[in-house]
Amino acid sequence: MDTYGLIGYPLGHSFSISYFNEKFQNENIDARYVNFEIPNIEDLREILDSNPDLKGLNVTIPYKQKV
């Protein structure tokens, strides 16, 4: 299963996880969408290293310019 996700902090306001997981299910796409709430951009490397099935990320505040 492929993994996609959102990085940012905080992510409580985001509807991405429900939107994309519903979309994947409705389109019979073998994928999941995960929120990666990281308080420091330096934590991104750990996310990438510990999720080998990660195929793509969306980026939201406060990291839009740093990434």
N, C-alpha and C positions, 0 to 999 in steps of 0.2 A: 504494500500500500504506500502510495506517495504521500508526503506530508507537505503542506503549505502553511504559511502562518503570517502573523502580524507581530512586529516588534514595536515597542513604545512603552511609555510609562506616564500616567496610569492608563489602563485599558478598560476600565469598568464602563466607560461610555460607548464602547465599540460594539456594533452589531455584526461585525465581519464574521465572527465564528459561527453564528447561527445562519447567516446568509449563505456562506460558502458551503457549510456542511449540508444544508438543505439542497443547495444547487447540485453538489456532488451526488447526493442520494437520488434526486429526481432525474439526473442525467446518466445514472448507472456508472459513475466514475469512481474507480477504486482509489479514493483519496480522502484525506481528512485535513481539516483546517484547525490550527492551534494558536492560541494567544500566548506569546512569549513576553511577559511583563518584566522588563529589565530596567532597574533603576539607574544603571550605568552602561553606557555604550561599550565599555570594555568587556561587559558580559556577553557580547555578541559572539566572540570566538568560542566560548563554551557551548553556546546554543548550536553553532555550526558543527563543532566537533562531536557533540553528543547526539546528533540527529542525522544519521547517515542517509535516511530516506527523504530528507528535506530537499525539495525541488525549487522552492521559491518563497520569497517573503515580500509582504507589503510593509511599508514603514510609515509610522505616524509620529506625532509629537512625543518627545522633543527631538527626535533623531532625523527628521527629514533632510536637513542639510548636512549632517555629519556622515550619513551613509551615502 
